[in-house]
Amino acid sequence: MRLTVRVIGARNLRAMDSNGFSDPYVKLQLGKQRFKTKVVKMNLNPTWDQEFSFLVGDVRDVLKFYVYDEDMLGIDDFLGQVKVSLEDVLTAENYSLSTRWYQLLPKGKTDKAVDCGEICVAISLETAGATRSWSDDLATELTDIQKDYSLSTQSTGTSVALAHHLSETSKEDNINGAETPAEDKSSDDMGRNLAAAEDKSDWIPNATSNGTATSKADKSDKPSFVGRVCQIFARKNVDAVPASLINTEISEEVKEEPTGYEDPVSQNDNVCPDTSFDELLRSFESRHEGVEMPANLQGILINQSYLTSPSNLNNLLFAPDSNFRQTVVEIQGRTDFKAEPWRVDNDGEALKRVITYTTAPSKLVKAVRATEEQSYLKADGNEYSVLLSVSTPDVPCGTYFRTEILFRIMPGPELDSEEQTSHLVISWRMNFLQSTMMKGMIENGARQGLEQNYAQFADLLSQKVKPIDVEDAGSDKEQALASLQGGQESDWKIAFLYFCNFGAISSIFVVLYITLHVLRANSIVVQGFEFPGLDLPDSLSEIIVGGLLFLQVQHIFKKITCFIQARDQKVGDHGVKAQGDGWLLTVALIEGTKLAPVDATGFSDPYVVFTCNGKTKTSSIKFQTLEPQWNEIFEFDAMENPPSVMSVHVYDFDGPFDEVTSLGHAEINFVKSNLSELADVWVPLQGNLARSWQSKLHLRIFLNNSKGTGVVTEYLSKVEKEVGKKMTLRSPRTNTAFQELFSLPAEEFLISTFTCYLKRKMPTQGHLFLSPRTIGFYSSMFGRKTKFFFLWEDIEDIQAIPQSLSSWSPSIVIILRRGRGMDAKHGAKSMENGKLKFCLQSFASFSVANRTIMALWKARSLSTECKVQIAEEQSHIGTLQSEDSGIFVGVEVSKILEMSEVFCSTISTNMASLMEVFEGGSLEMKVMEKVGCLKYSATQWESDKPEEYQRQIHYR
């Protein structure tokens, strides 16, 4: 008896992560059988659409669904649960609960008011001879067999006889030891079924002749519900085939209407031998047009671009007639390779195939049988995504997990030759169906095996298809900026835009009109307070006209002044090349759209100012337009540290006498943005005018490191000098985990970590992560996560608070600037005047943590004057802790370190006698033995630098 469960999706799940989403998956349990769905990243309305099968041993069991949020570190968060009794399935029509939504319930009874969302599942019970009630089965068998008997005797007598003859022949062949070919198995089965039907038809007249007595006996002997269930489980497979199922096969043979019972396997094995692989993919293009490309899994195995189209690369990897897969199998030493044809599954919604092979033996695991199920998740003709689910039940704990490998084939970068390219990303993860204590060991072993196998895979693929270096592809900075040509506007065009308008023309007309009037007018008699040379207005109309003339002259003067200044600023910083080595920031200003009109003419004169790390670049002015086209490139000089943010301001040019009018502003955050996304992006502007007009800027931003990997080592060396502690370079695996934890870009690397308490209403123990641009905190205690980070530039002040009665250890208080770091508000101790305040304490080595934090903060966000001021302040303050852990990195560093005073004394002796303590002689040995140093030894003084000597001492 088999229970089929299809987990379709869920909706309105709770957000358990700090980014406002969850990574949900479902655990299914029936008795001791457990299954687990895939994990859907960052989704509150996930879609799984996975099917699972359970063997039913007790109808009193309860099917349980548990929904969890996956966490990379710590325990997975509980989202909700629902339980379905098998008795509900047995009492349903056709033993099937169709697709329906179930309300998820919280774990505790005290959380009944919590809305956990809903889950959509479909449940059906499949069993031979147990799909209908006992009395209905018997009545249907009598009726259907009689009907099929009459049909077979009238129209298919010859077929039945032939089938019966074939069945008898096959029995004789089996007795004689002959083997039946595989293609004749179906005919043998049909022959046996027809013969069985013929035997049952001989029983029909006797049963119908005694119909009345049989009916009464049936009613009196009808078993109870429990008896029927026991009868279902007591039947044997041979005797459990009902007559209705036999009649269905007979009716299919004679092409009559079936009785409603279909083989469930036939629905999932819709193999199309006459349909080519390309035709199958084309049939899925329209269905997968709106399907999103799935995200990469936990680990990346291959990330490479190739000189071929995505469709050709997909055919090379997965087409049945491609020998690439067979070659990979031979190289990796696998045997017994068998690949089934691609089949359409899930009512035409999926394309799948199954591959089986025997893995090569290794030092730890012997050769085992593996089953690989391949499924297309997306195939729209332009992008392809294939999920490989590999199961190896023969390995230790092999039934507890499955290895999932995701192939993502996308269009690659554009080349100068306009050839088609594709980008292949292969990622993997372990999907544990049951919990096990060997999870870490299994993952490490799988990682090593996959990395080795796919290294061979990549080498072979590079021989078949030419790989492309992304840095040399046409999508890099030079290729993307080659087509941009910023044209300079001529003086005549600027003059035309400034003076060819109604205001300027009307002013010129009034001036000419007044000039002609003065020439034609007669001299006026001096009267009132007038005197020769002073002509005052004699009426109210003359006063008004005089005022208008003054405004017109002022307007013309302003226009002329703006024109002169616009000529000087019509170029801006476009084309100025960057200088130096380090982090090079290049910004291409393409165009703007829907800018706000602020001039009386209904237009604006916009220009853009970019500011990054205290350096500013200004664009040219585009006159009298709301849809400016710049096509200008700005290069910032090389920076020692990678930039965190870049501010963008759009202004309207009003000349030197008026205040600048802001048309909008924006901030580009390099830490929270992916550099590939910034390569071509429309940035919405903020501000009252910009939001009302929905203004946007079209930018292309590139950030490159001209020093290569050496910049990391150089940066750590600078931090070492500031901190006085050796900084180790973290492994790529550690940096990748750090980047994934806080969703940081690939160029961000981890400098140091500290274990500490985050002081809030309830202290939270966690880890403090320090990187060149961010400071982050992560904690996962009892299923509750706390995760946030903010930029060093967001910090306004850092204070070291000594130990007091209220706090059992020294603490570090970080105060952010007003309105900054609001994403980390949930981790702040308090907020005053819009400024967040964070309190960290209980460091293992407070002095090292304080020096490291201060050094990174000074390097990122402080000016030279501020650094000098902080250094002077710290020179007058003693350290808060006398002991430091770590290794000092040299004499130069020790000179600038602050040391705690341990001993101070005045001795009346000469310097030569005092220095004998450090000469390694008998006096030094006696002194060190007196203070308790055992096995004391010292090396000779050596001079590494002029006037500097060093030696090493050893003792217990």
Helices and strands as residue ranges (DSSP letters): E 2-11, E 24-30, E 33-36, E 47-55, E 62-69, E 77-85, H 86-91, G 93-95, E 96-103, G 109-111, E 118-126, H 134-155, H 157-175, G 182-184, H 185-201, H 204-209, H 211-220, H 225-234, H 243-253, H 264-268, E 270-271, H 277-285, E 299-306, H 310-318, H 324-331, E 335-339, E 343-345, E 350-358, E 369-379, E 384-391, G 398-400, E 401-411, E 422-432, H 439-464, E 467-468, G 470-472, H 477-482, H 491-499, H 502-520, H 540-568, E 583-593, E 606-612, E 615-618, E 629-635, E 645-652, E 661-669, H 675-678, E 681-684, H 688-693, E 696-705, H 710-723, H 732-742, E 752-758, E 764-770, E 774-781, E 784-791, G 792-794, E 795-801, E 811-816, G 822-827, E 830-832, E 835-841, H 846-861, H 864-875, H 891-896, H 911-915, G 916-918, H 922-930, E 937-938, E 942-945, E 948-950, E 953-954
